[in-house]
């Protein structure tokens, strides 16, 4: 169950990342096309270049956010796997300890 949730979460994140990056590509193309027009004033050109640079900053922040999300998901998966694999061992140890205590007290299971 956890693995399914984990995989679905990563797939949704990948989809979201792809859509975001494609939107940034589309915005940059539109801005680049506008910058090629000779009729722009210096102020308009400077504004479009600033917007273009902002899209790069936004992608950088989104990538940083994605890396943090992926790391959190991986840590949760490692923790769950460790608990899942350790649980039978813990039950065995507790059962053996309980049997030992009962045997020492003269009780049999």
N, C-alpha and C positions, 0 to 999 in steps of 0.2 A: 504494500500500500504506500509506504513512504517513498519507495523508489519511483512509483508512478507519479506521485505528486511532485517529486524532485524533477523528473524528466519533463513533465508538463510545464513546470515553472521555468525551466531552462529554455524550452522551445518557445514559450510565450515571450521570454526576454529576448531571444534571438530574433524573433519576428519583429518585436518592437524596435530593436536596434537597427535592423535592416530598413524598416520603414522610416525611421528617423534619419538615417544616413542618406537614403534616397531623397527625402524631402530637402535635405541640405544641398545635395547635388543639384536638384531642380532649382532651388533658390539661387545658387551660384551661377548656374547657366543663365537664368533670367537676368541677374545683375550684370554678368559679363556681356550679354547681348546689349543691354542698355548702355554699358560703358563704351561700347564700340560706336555709339552714335556721336557724331561730331557736334551736335547741337547742345550738348550739355554745358552748363556753366561750371566754373571751377568748384563752386560750392556744391553743386549737385554731384559732380564727380567725386569729390572728397567724401560726401555723405555715402555714396554707393560703395566706395572703397572701405569705409568704416563698417558698413553693414556686411560687406564681404568678409572682412576680418572677424566680425562678431560671429559669423556662422562657423568659422574655424574654431573660435573659443568655445562655442556651444558644443561642437563635436568633441573637443578635448574633454570638456566637463562630462559629457554623456559617456564617453569611453571610460573615464575615471569612475563614474558612478557604476557602470556596468562591471568593471573589474572588481569593485567592492562587493557588488551583489553576488557575482559568481563566486568570490572567495567565501562569502557568508554561506552560500548554498553548499559549497564543498565542505566547509567546516561542519555544517549541520549533518551532511551525509556521513562524514567520518565519525562524528559523535554517535549517530544512530547506529552505524555499522559496529562500532566498538561496543556499544551497549547490547546490541542484538547478539553479537558473537560471545560476549562475556557472560551473558545471563545464564546459559546452561552451566557454565563452569561455576558461577557463583551459587547456583542452586545445588550443584553436586557438593561443593565445599560445605555449605550450610547443612545439607543432609548428613554428610559424613560427620561433621562436628556434633550434630544433634544425636546421632547414633552413638558416638563415642561417649558423650555425656550420659546418655541413658544406660549404656553398658557399664560405665563406672559406678552408676547408682544401683546396679543390679537388675535393671529392667531390660527386657528383651523386646525387640520389635517383631 
